[in-house]
Amino acid sequence: MMWDTADGDEVTTADGGLPNDATTHGLAADDLDQRLAGALERMGHVARTMLSRQAYLEGVSPLQFQLLLKLESTAGPRVSDLAIELDVSQATVSDALGTMRRKELVSKQQDPADRRNSVFSLTQQGESLRRRLARWDQPIADRLAPLEVGEKGTALRVVLEVVSGLQDEGVINVARTCLTCRFFDDTTHPETATPYHCLLLDVPFADPQLRVDCAEHEPRTVGAAT
Ligand code: SF4
């Protein structure tokens, strides 16, 4: 549909009378789902750009940055686990860790659980860089801070539901969220202010408390109800 603006220009409009949205790629002129997917893609682009800028400022690659955030001062996960979690090959992770060893950011040890494997931990230098990089997403958190807790809780659940669905379809490998956890129960007291229950800790909770990367997460069986 064509429409004349107050300045006399002609614009193509969608059903609601607003201009067409490029995120719909012309396939469905007013598809809310498509625009939400487009907004998430924009957000992902913003986050990747911020992370990359911060990484290069500190002299590391974005992957080395992500590895720094995954490792600790004590012996950490194996290369194979890191590769699965970051959705890259083991060779890519090994290369990045080799570079980080040369920069003296990580050290390599024999895996105490399996002597054929190696595990990596942060050096003091790596730990101090990790602390500097840990707040890379603060500008995003600052933008969210003024919003109502209820709004943020709903947004968190919606995004985690999308992540959970994509993990079930095999699009991503690892998501340690409540919605993909075998300890998550939303059937015991669903009509209350705290409709969920963490079966591991026996704690009721609600949307704003949903975990995005829980240390105690254990994967649920795919297809099990959340
Ligand atoms: S263990 Fe963690 S991820 Fe699992 S339900 Fe409890 S809080 Fe959520």
Boltz pocket constraint, residues with backbone or C-beta under 6 A from the ligand:
constraints:
  - pocket:
      binder: B
      contacts: [[A, 176], [A, 177], [A, 178], [A, 179], [A, 181], [A, 182], [A, 183], [A, 184], [A, 185], [A, 197], [A, 198], [A, 199], [A, 200], [A, 201], [A, 211], [A, 214], [A, 215], [A, 216], [A, 217], [A, 218]]
      max_distance: 6.0
